[in-house]
Amino acid sequence: MMLAILAGAVIAAPVDLAWMSGSWTHEKDGVVTRETWLAPLGGAMSGAGQTNRPGRPARSEFMTITVGPAGLTFTAYVDGQPPTPFVAIASDPGSAVFENRAHDFPQRVMYRRCGENLCAGIEGVVAGKPRAEHWTYVRASAAE
């Protein structure tokens, strides 16, 4: 798993995640996944994601990264669910790993720069079995 290769200090503030800023897209097997992250401002970052699968309605979510009582926190806002916080755990510059072991799935949300791209993933355990999804996003053009 990606977590095993990361070590170092915990990211202290959203400004440390400026490398995530921008619009990103991933396409595989007809599924288009897009994420856009605003640059850090006033101690927060905001993001939006959209997944389009052929023949199905688009799925959207909103995300924030803020400093809360538990530390740097990624919070996912998904339709029909309460906001779900994930707290930053050990990471290094150019990567961020957030965890919420009490959540059903995922229990971990990860971002890292991979060259010019943005790699992301979610991991956890479902029905006692490990489950993971990973994306390699490329920077979206202005027209997307």
N, C-alpha and C positions, 0 to 999 in steps of 0.2 A: 504494500500500500504506500501511497505517497507520503503519509505521515512519517514513516520510518526514515526517510531521507532528509527530513528537515530538523534543524537544531538551531539553538541560539536564543536570543532574547525575544520576548513577546512584543509585538508591534504596539507602540504606545498611543498612536493617534491616527485618525483618518488621513492626515497629511502624508504619512508614511506609505499610503496606498495610492498615491497620485498616478502611479503606473497603470492602474486599472481604468483610469478615465478614458472615455471615448465610446464609440459605437462599434460593436463587435457582432459577427455573424458566423454561424456554423451550419453547413448543409450536409446531410447524409441520408441516403435512401428516400429522398423526397421530403424529408422533414427539415424545416428551416427553424433554427433557434437563433434569436437575437437578444443581445443585452446591451444596454446603454448605461454608463456610469458618469454622473456629473463629477467634475473635479471637486476635491475637498474644499469646503467653505464653512467657516464658523464652527469647526469641530465636527462636521458631519459630511457624509457622502450619501447621495441618493441614486438608486438605480431602478431600472425597469427591464423586465424580460418578457419575451413573447415566443411561444412555440406554435408553429403551424404544421399540422399533420394533414396529408391529403384526405379529404372527405370528413374531417372533424372540425369542430369550432376551434378557433384560436384560444390558447391558454395564456393568460397573462399573470404576472406577479410583480410586486413592487418590493424593493429592498432598501434598507438603510444601514449605514455603518456609523455608529456613534460611540462615545465613551460613556458608559453607564457605571453603576455601582460595582459591577463585577469586572469591569475593564472594557476593553474594546469589544463592541458587540455588533454582530451582523444580525439584523432582524428581517425575516421574510414575512410578507403580507400576501397570502394566497386566498383567493375567493373561497368563502365558506369555512375558513379556518381562523382561529384566533392568531394574532401576531406570534411568531415563533422566534425567540432569541437564541443565538449561538455565540458563545464567548470565545475570543481569540485564545489559542494555546500556542506553545512554542513554535516560532517561525523564524524566517530570516529575511533580509531585504529582497524584494522581488517575489515574495510569496506570503500567503496568509492562509491560516487554517483555523476554522471556527468550529466549536463543538457544543452539542447539547445531547448528552447521553440519555436524557429522559424522553426525548422526542421519538416518535414511532419510526419514521424514515423521512429524510436522512438524519443521521446523528452527527455527521461531519460535512462541512461545506469548505471547499478549497479553491484558491485562486493562485496562479503563479504566472509570471512572464516566461514565455518560451520563445526567445528571439524576438521577432516583431509581433508575435501572436500572443494571445491570452489563453492560457489553459485553465479549465475549471473542472470541478468534479464534486460529486456528492457520494457519500459512502455510509454504510450502516449495516444493520442486521435485520432481516425480515424473516419471521418464522424460524429463527435459529440459524439462518444461512446468511453469509456475507452477500451484500449486494452493492454494486457500484455503477455509476454512470459518469462518463468523462467526455468533455468537449474541448476541441481546439478551435478557438475563435480567431478569425482574421479580421483586421480592421475593415469596417464597412465603408463603402464609398458614400459620398454625400447624397447620392440618389436613392440609397436604400432606406 
